[in-house]
């Protein structure tokens, strides 16, 4: 299991993952409303790390742009 610090950028033009200064920066093309950005974040990270969605968990920062995410790799 790996833990990552993640900065989420909602309402981006496209979904994208960038490694920056030891942190993941994830652009999601949905608004941060009603948990949509969190669900999109899980989908994007699951695709990026080639794991199932259930293997990606938001540990803290669910209502913040700065999150800590655990991924079962």
Secondary structure, 3 states (H helix, E strand, C coil): CEEEEEEEECCCCCCEEEEECCEEEEECCCCCCCCHHHHHHHHHHHHHHCCCHHHEEEEECCCCCEEEEEECC
